Structures are given as C-alpha cells and as structure tokens.
Amino acid sequence: MVAPNDILARRNEIKDCVATAQLEKAIKRLIDFVRDFHEEAEDEIVLLSMDYYDLRQDIKLGVVKREDARLNKQQLVNRLLMSLKDIFEQIQIQQTA
C-alpha cells in the first residue's frame, strides 16, 4: 500500500495503472492525487474523467468504431500522462520554493 503523503509513489502507482490498462483506476487515483496535492488541476482532471466515461459509454453502445475508440483512448492516456507530469513538476517546484 502506498503512503498517502508519498508523492513519488503515488505518481508511480498512477503510471502503473496506465501501464496495465487500468484506466478507470488511474483516473480515480489521479483525481485523489490532485485533491491531495494540487487542487488547482482538479477541474482539468475531472474533465478528463468525464471524457473517459463518455468514451466508455460510446464504446458500450457501439457508437464508436473500434479503431476510433483505440485512438481516442490513446489520446486520453496521453492527456492523463501529460497532466500527471505537469502536476508532479509543479508540486516539486512548490516544495522547493
């Protein structure tokens, strides 16, 4: 279990979830992460979460073709990872200031 205040371990946990295609878990962990360490980014991550659940619903309903779904999922993952990187860097800057 990751300690609640271990920023690096929590970032790595989110990345591990992405690496194992556990996107729902990664998004939930990322929301928790920003709420604990960088609330300014919460809206951005909530929107990312909404986009993920919309995509999942579209896939379930068969509204999105398989290839388009894969591309959209990759774009979501890229947004998630870039957001995580930016948030982590901002937290490090705040801690050294």
C-alpha positions as CSV (number, residue, x, y, z in Angstrom):
1,M,0.0,0.0,0.0
2,V,1.2,3.5,-0.9
3,A,1.6,6.0,1.9
4,P,-0.8,8.9,1.4
5,N,1.9,11.6,1.6
6,D,4.4,9.8,-0.7
7,I,4.1,11.9,-3.8
8,L,6.5,9.9,-5.9
9,A,5.0,6.5,-5.0
10,R,1.5,7.8,-5.8
11,R,2.6,9.2,-9.1
12,N,4.2,5.8,-9.9
13,E,1.0,4.0,-8.8
14,I,-0.9,6.0,-11.4
15,K,1.6,5.2,-14.1
16,D,1.5,1.5,-13.2
17,C,-2.3,1.6,-13.6
18,V,-1.9,3.1,-17.1
19,A,0.8,0.6,-18.0
20,T,-1.6,-2.3,-17.1
21,A,-4.6,-0.7,-18.9
22,Q,-6.5,0.1,-15.7
23,L,-7.6,3.5,-16.9
24,E,-10.6,3.9,-14.6
25,K,-8.4,3.2,-11.6
26,A,-5.7,5.5,-12.9
27,I,-8.2,8.3,-13.4
28,K,-9.6,7.8,-9.9
29,R,-6.1,7.8,-8.4
30,L,-5.2,10.9,-10.3
31,I,-8.3,12.7,-9.0
32,D,-7.3,11.7,-5.5
33,F,-3.7,12.9,-6.2
34,V,-4.7,16.3,-7.3
35,R,-7.2,16.8,-4.5
36,D,-4.4,16.0,-2.0
37,F,-1.5,17.9,-3.6
38,H,-2.6,20.3,-6.3
39,E,-6.2,21.3,-6.2
40,E,-5.7,23.8,-9.0
41,A,-5.7,21.0,-11.5
42,E,-8.8,19.3,-10.3
43,D,-11.2,20.7,-12.9
44,E,-8.8,19.6,-15.7
45,I,-8.7,16.0,-14.3
46,V,-12.5,15.9,-13.7
47,L,-13.0,16.8,-17.4
48,L,-10.6,14.1,-18.4
49,S,-12.6,11.7,-16.3
50,M,-15.8,12.8,-18.0
51,D,-14.3,12.2,-21.4
52,Y,-13.2,8.7,-20.4
53,Y,-16.6,7.8,-19.1
54,D,-18.3,9.3,-22.3
55,L,-15.9,7.2,-24.5
56,R,-16.6,4.1,-22.5
57,Q,-20.3,4.6,-22.8
58,D,-20.0,5.2,-26.6
59,I,-18.0,2.0,-26.9
60,K,-20.6,0.1,-25.0
61,L,-23.4,1.4,-27.2
62,G,-21.4,0.7,-30.3
63,V,-21.4,4.4,-31.4
64,V,-17.6,4.5,-31.9
65,K,-15.8,2.2,-34.2
66,R,-13.1,0.0,-32.7
67,E,-10.2,1.9,-34.4
68,D,-11.6,5.3,-33.4
69,A,-12.1,4.0,-29.8
70,R,-8.4,2.9,-29.7
71,L,-7.3,6.3,-31.0
72,N,-9.5,8.2,-28.5
73,K,-8.3,6.0,-25.7
74,Q,-4.7,6.7,-26.6
75,Q,-5.4,10.4,-26.7
76,L,-7.0,10.2,-23.2
77,V,-4.0,8.3,-21.9
78,N,-1.7,10.9,-23.4
79,R,-3.6,13.7,-21.7
80,L,-3.6,11.8,-18.4
81,L,0.2,11.2,-18.5
82,M,0.9,14.8,-19.6
83,S,-1.3,16.2,-16.8
84,L,0.4,13.9,-14.3
85,K,3.8,15.0,-15.4
86,D,2.9,18.7,-15.3
87,I,1.2,18.4,-11.9
88,F,4.1,16.4,-10.4
89,E,6.6,19.0,-11.7
90,Q,4.5,21.9,-10.2
91,I,4.3,20.1,-6.9
92,Q,8.1,19.7,-6.9
93,I,8.6,23.4,-7.6
94,Q,6.2,24.3,-4.8
95,Q,8.1,22.1,-2.4
96,T,11.4,23.6,-3.2
97,A,10.2,27.2,-3.0
